[in-house]
Amino acid sequence: MALPFPVWWRSYRPEWLRFDLVAGLTAAAVVLPKALAFATIAGLPVEVGLYTALVPMLVYALLGSSRPLSVSTTTTLAILVGSELDRLGVAQDPAQALASSSLLALLVGLMLLVASLLRLGFVASFISESVLVGFKSAIGVVIVVDQLPKLLGVSIDKLGLFRDLAALVAALPQASMATVALSLGLVALLIGLERRWPRLPAPLLVVVVAILLTAALGLPERGVAVVGAIPSGLPAFQLPFLNSAGPSPLALANQLWPAAAGIAVMSFTESVAASRAFREMDEPAPNANQDLLALGAANLLGACFGAMAAGGGTSQTAVNRNAGARTQLAAIVTAAATVATLLVLAPLIALMPQAALAVVVIAYALAMIAPAEFLAIRRVRAPEFRWAVVAFLGVVFLGTLEGILVAVVLSLLSLAQQEVNPAVYEMGRKPGTDGFRPVSPQHPEDETWPGLLILHPEGRLFFANAEAVSSRMRQRIHRDRPRVVVLDGSAVIDLEYSALKALVEAERRLRRDGTQLWMAGLNPDVLKVVRRSELGSRLGPGRLHLTVERAVERFLQHEAGDGC
């Protein structure tokens, strides 16, 4: 597998440098506040967010195939990591939480690397967009509920979405008025900035204002919780968990691997979606297997420098692209800005109120809740709307990691349902043309012929759907009692042996009832299969036609000659 870094570097144009510098710095203004906020979602120290915006960002820029993709962490990945740390019961122990998070990222990286070796890039297509809409909307709801205590300055035991809401209501009398006032002011500032000056990095400005207010007004003395001291300097190399107390790495890995598998799937899926969405027409298409390698290396090396699980983020990639990013150099500039932050700005970050981070997190989480997309799916396809709703409820009632399993299973069930229930249309000819289309009340003028029934199945005909297709054909034949049934195979991409046997049985029944079965429009591969089978010998060349139009002409000739 070729590494793309030498390719994009050798073909780099000097005129791109200005665009990449501006884009990298602009993206940093979004990535850095998000990185801090997402670390808090996962229940980790804020510096872990910066480490994640440094090492994985840099590694993907060197190895990844997508030019604009910005890799650090995302709301989905952060909540998944946090859920797993809560499940392990280590969220309240910073050392254990850091060790477990690093080992989790290491496992995610290893799984992605193995998937790259096995060339499993096609797996990104296994989660349908409608199911992903439901999953991510539920994640948005979970994140908002998770951050509400910080807006109020209260603490609750996290026991699940509905119990957390009940605990939050019970804790309202203990809310910190100073924290609530600060939260309301920051929310108003964020909304005002995004509406009045949408091009400004509103989250970064909110964080800066919050730090200034903390320093000027002494907010910690008024009961406002702040991030607190964070280590300055670059992260040190350390193999995950080897120097920490607690279970052995092997025992912990045995507990973590199911969560790592889910996080790996979401990391890859989100990254592929973002890279495809923001690719320019003149750019090479992202290579899914190459990106598995890049994301695997990014997570594996990131784990060795204290980073959490990482993946490509849609919003930060959008900022990077819209700011003019031409190549992966823009992400390297973002990583350099993270280095400057770790070396210079760490003391200022210590003054950041927890409420400010919660405001930024909730702003991004609300963008994930997409009722308009649910309605759009419902208008187009009601079954997929139901899949989206079930995926949403799976996360809300079962939890985030279980929600991934629900999402994957639903996507596969949706795919299976489509495969085992292929459409079978009755066709008519558009007047004045040789084109055929499904018979419908919208086109009553389309030509049909007494004694002739043209049926048009779609997709792959195989053992799982052979009986369903045969049943639909029988219903239409029983209704119309035609003398000739033409099976239009122009949309049949494959014909498996079980489907061939079903067609042979159908031909026998039709012949017994005085009806002939013809086939038309078969693609070359399907035609070869039919000719080699018993079906081909039963039909003979006289009932295999090149096109449906030829079959109709032959039928009309037979009718004019008083019989088929």
N, C-alpha and C positions, 0 to 999 in steps of 0.2 A: 504494500500500500504506500503510495507516494506521499511525502509530506509536502504540503502546499506552501510552507513559508518561503523556501527559495524561489518558488514560482512568482508569487505576488511581489516579493522583494526585487527580483531581477527585472520585472516588468513595470516597476514603480515609475510614475511620471513626476517630475519636479513640480509641475503645476498643481498636483494633488496635495502637496505638503501643507499648504495654508488651510485647506478644507479639513484635513485630518486633525490638525492642531486645534482648530476652533471646535470641531465636533467632539474631540476627546475631552476638552475642558468643559464644554457645555454638558456633555453626558455625565461628567464627574459631579457637576452641581446637582444632578438628580440621583446618581448612583450612591454617593456618600451618605446623604441623609437616609436614603432607603436602607442602605447596608446597616446603619446604626439601628434603625427602627426594626428591621427584620431580625436582628440578633435578639432584640428584646422579645419579639414574638416567640422565638424558639426558647426563651428562658435562659439565654446565654449573655455573658458580658458584651458590652457594645463593641469592644475592640475586635471581637470575633467577626463582626460584620465587616470591619475594615480589612481584616486579613482575607476575608472571602472576596472582597472587591479588588484585592491585589493579586494573589497567586493564581486562582482560577482564571481571572480576567487575562492575565499575562500568558498563561499556558495555552488557553484557547486561541488567543491572537496569533501565537506561533504555529499552532497545529490545525486550527479549524478551517473549514472550507467556506464559511459565510463571511463576507466582507463586513457587514454592519453589525453582526450579532454581538451584543454586550452581555458577558457572562459574569455573574456574581451569584446572587441568590434571588429568590422570588417569594412572593407571599405564600404561594402554595407549598413550596419546599420548606419555608420557615415554619409554617404551622404543622407540617408533617414531622419535622425534626422535633419541635416542641411537644407534639403529642406522644412521640416515642419516648422522649425523656421523662414525661409525666408518667407514662405507663411503667417505665423502669423504676420510678420512685427516686430519681436522682436529681430532679429539677431544683431541689432546695440545697443541694451540695455542689457549690461551684466547681470544685476540682473533679468530682465524679461526672458532672454534667459536661464539662469540657472534654474529659477523656472519652466519654460515651459518644459525644458528637463527632469527635475526630475519628473514632473507630467506625462510626456509622458512615462518615464521608469516605473513609478508606474502602469500606465494603461496596459502597455505591460505585466508586471508581473502578474497583476490580470487576464488578458485574458489567459495567459498560465496556471495559476493555475486552472481556470475554465475548460479549455480544458483538463487538467489532470484529474479533477474530472469526466468529461464526457467521459474520455478514448478516446480522439480524436487523439491518436498518429498516427493512420493510415493516417492522413491528410498530413503527410510528403511525402507520395507517390503521392500526387495530382499534383505536379509540375514536369513535365517531364524533363529529363536531357537536351534534346535539347533546350527546351524553356529556361531553366536556363542558358545555354551557351549564348544564345542571350541576355538575361537580364543582366547577369554579364559583358559581353563584353561592352554593352552600358554604364553600370555604370562606367566601367574603363575609357571610353572616357569622360564621364561627369566629373569625378574626375580630369583627366589630365587637361582639359580646366579650371576647377575651380582653380587649383594650379598654372597655368602659370603666373598670375599676380605677385605672390610672388617671382617667379624666376627672374622676370624683375624689381621688386621693384616699381610696379605701383599699382594703385587702380582703380577699375572699379565698376559700379553698375551692380549687377547680375540680368539679366532679362531673362535668358534662353540661351541655348547652342549657338545658331547661333548669337544672338545679343551680347552675351558675346565675341564671337570670333571677331565680327566686332569692338566692343569697344576696345578689346585688340590690334587689328591692329592700331586703331586710337591713342592709348596711347603709341605706340612704341617710338615716339620721346622723351617722358618724362621718359624713362627707366633709372634706376640708373646703371651707368657703374660699380660701385663697387659691386652692388648686382649681376649683370649679370656675372661679372668675378668670384665672389665667387660661384655662381650657377654652372657655367661651370666646375670650378675646383672640386667641390664636386661630380658632375655627373661623371667626369673622374675618381675620386678616387673610387667611388662606383663601377663603371664598372670594374676597374682594380682589386679591392679587390675580387669581386665575381668571376672573371675569374682566377686570379692567386692563390687565397687562398679561395676556395669556402666554406670551413668549418668555416672560421672566421665569427663573427657576423658583417658583413659589415655595416649595417645601424647604429649600435651602434658606430662603429669606426668613421663613417662619422660625427655623431653628436658630438663626443668627439673632433675631429679635428676642427670642426666649432666653438665650444666653445673656444678652445685654440686660434684659429686665432682671434676671437672677442676680447679676453682679451689682446692678444699681440699687435694687430694692431689698437685697438680702432675703430673697424668697425662702431659702431653706429654714431661716429662723421663723418664718411665718407658717411652717408646716408643709411646704411644697417639696416633694421628693425630687432629688436630682440624680443624675447618672453616677456621680462620684468619681474618685480617682481612677484613671486607667493608665496602664503602662505605656510610656513613650518608647519610641524606637520600633525597629522592624521585628517581625516575628522570628523566633528561633526555630531551627530544624529540630524536630523531635518525633520519633516513631510513636504513633498513637497508642496511648494507654500503658506503654511499657514501664513508665516511671510513676504510675499512680497506684494508690492502694485500692483494694476492692477485688472483685472476681478476676480470674485469669482472663487474658484477652480471648482465648479460645472459647471459654464459657460465655463471655459477654457477646462475642460474635455469633454464637449459636442463638442467643436471644434476639440479636439485632437483624439477622439476615432477612426475615420476612419484610420488615420495615424498609430495609435497604433496597429490596427488590422493587417495592412500590415507589420509593423515592427515585430510583434509577429510571423507572418507566416515565414518571412525571417530568424528571429533568430532561430526558431525551425528547419527550413529546412536546413540551413547552418550547424547547430550543428549536426543534424542527419547524414548529408552527411560526415562531418569530422570524427565523431565517428565511422561510419561504415568503412570508407576508411582506418583508421589506427588501426583497431582492429586486434590483433594477433589471430591465429587460436585456441590457447589454452585458450583464454579469454572468459568469458561469453559474449553473444551477448548483445549489448546495449538495454535497455528497454525504448521504445519510450514514454510510459506514465509516467514512473519514471523520464525521462529527462524533460518532460513538467513540472512536479512538481519542479525539481531542477532549471530549467531555470526561471520558474515563481518566485520562492523564491529569486533567484539571482538578478533578475530585481527589485523585490519589495523592498528587503533590500538595494540593491544598490541605489535605488532612495532616500531612507531615509538618505543616506550618500553622496549625491551629484553626484552619478554616472549617466552616460548616459545609454541608452538602450544597452544591452549586449547579446552576443551569442558566440558560439564556432567558432574559426577561423581556417581555413584549414592550412594556412602556419605555424602558431605558434604551432598547434597540430602536424604537421609534424616534426617540430624542436624538440618538446618535445619527440615524439616517437623515432625519429632517434638518439636523444642524450641518449636514454636508459631508458626512463620512464617505470617503472613497475606498479605503482599504482597512485592513486590520490594524494599521498603525494608529488609528483613532483610539482603539481599545488600549494600546500600549500607552498612549498619552493619558488616558483615564487612570491606568495603573500607576503612572508616575505621579499624578495628582494625589492618589491615595498614599503613596510614599511620603509626599510632602506633608500630608495631613498627619500621618503617624509621627513624623519627626518634629513637627513644629506646633501643630494645633491641638495635641492631646490635652494639655492643661485646660484649654477653653472648653473642650468637649465635656470635661468633668462637671462643668457648670450647667449642662443642659438639663432642663426639667424632664422628668419622665412623662409628664403630660404633653410636652411638645412632641416627643417621639410617638405618643399614642395618637395625637392629631394627625401626624404624617401617615402613620400606619392605616388609620381609619379612612383617610382620604383615598389611599390606594385600594383598600379593601372594598369600599363602596363602589369603586369603578368596576369591580369584578361581579357585582350583583346586577344581573342583566335581565330585568323583566321584559324589556322590549324584545330581546332575542328569543325569549320563551314565546312571546306572542307571534313573532315572525315565523318561528318554527311551526307553531300551531296553524297559522294561515296556510303554510305550504304543505306540511305533512303531519297529520294528527298522530300517527303511530310514533314518530320521532319525538313529538312533544311529550308523549307519555314516557318515553325513555328518559328524556331530560328531567322530568318531574321525579321519576323513580331514583335517578342518580342524585338529585338534590336531597330527597328524603333519606337516601342511604347514608349520606354524610351527616345529616342533621341527627338522625336517630341512632346510627351505628358507630359513627366516629370517622375521622378523616382517613386513616389507613384502611379501614374496612371499606370506606367510600371508594377508594381506588379500585379495590377488588370488584365492588359493585359496578363501577364504571366500565372496567375491562370486560366483565362477564356480560353486561348489558350490550356493549358494543358487539361482542361476538354473537350474542343471541340475535341482535338486530340483523347482523350479516347473515346468520343462518336462516332467519325467518325470510329474508329476501331471496336467498338461494333456493329454499324449499317451496316457495310460493311464487314462481315466476309468472309474469303476466302472459295471458293468452288472449289475443285480440281477434275479433272478426273484422276482416278487411273489405273495403270497397275502393273503387277506382275514382279518382277525382276527374270530373267531366272534362273532356278535351285534352287529357294528358295520359301518360302511361304510368303515372304515379299512384301508389296505393297508400291508404291511411285507415286507421281504425274507424269502423262505422260508429257514428254518434248522432244524437239529435241535433247537434250544431251543424251538421253537414247532411241534411236529408236528400240533397241532390246527388250524392255520390252513387255511382253505378254498382248495383249488385245484379245477379242473374239467378232466376229460378232454377233450382236443381244443382246449383254450385255454391259451396261454402268454402271460403278461404280463411284459414286459421293461421295466426302469426304468433308463435311462442317466442320468448326472449330469454337469452342467457344460456347457461350451461344446463343441459338435460342429463341428469344422472340419477343414481339409485334413490337419493333422498327426495327427489321431486317428481320421479317418473309417474307415480300413481296420481299425484295431484294434477299434473298436466293431462294425463289420460282422462281423469274424472271431468275436468273442465271441457275437454274436447267432446266427451260423450254427452254432456248436458246440451251443448249447442247442436250436436248432430241429432240427438233425440228430438229437439225442438223443431229443427228445420227439415228433417228427413230428406237430405240432398241425395242426388245421384252420384255426385263427385265431391270429395273433400280434398282440397289442395292445402297441404301443409307447407306454409312459407317458412323456409329455414334460413332466410337471409340474416336473421338476428341470433341464430343459434351458434354459439362459439365452440361448443363441444358436445359430442353425443356419446355417452358412456354405455357400456354393454347392457346394464339393467334397463336403460331407457330404450335401447334397441329392441330388447325382448318385449317391452311394453308396447312398442309400435308394431311389432310382429303380431302380437295378440290383438291389437286394435284392427290391424289389416284383415285378420281372419274373421273377426266379428263383422266388420263392415262388408266384406265379400259375402258372408253368409246372409246378410240382410239386403244384398243387392246394391251396395254402395262401393264405389271404387275409391281407394286412397292414392293420391298423387303427391309428389314432393317437388318443390321448386326453390330456386335461389340458394341452394346449399353452397357453403364455402368449400374450397377444394379439399381441405382436410376432412371435413364432415362427409363430403361426397365419397371420398375414398373408403371411409369406414362403412358407409351404407352399402357401397358396391361389393365390399368383401363379406358382408353379412348375409344372413338368411333373408333379411328385409329387402336387400338389393335384388336377390334372385326372384323373390316373389313379385316385386314391382316390375322389373325388367326395364329396358331403356325407354319404352313407350310411356312410362308413368314417372320418369325423372326428367324434369324440365329445367332449363337454364335459368329462366326468370318466371315470375308469376304472370307477367304479361303473355309470355309464350304459352303458359298453361291455360290461360283464359282463351286465347286464340284457338288452341287445340280443342277446348271444351265446346266453343261456339261452332267449330267445324263439325264436331261430332253431332251436336244438336241439329245442325242443318242437314246432316246425313241420317237423321232419325235414330240416334242411339250412340252410346259411348262404346 
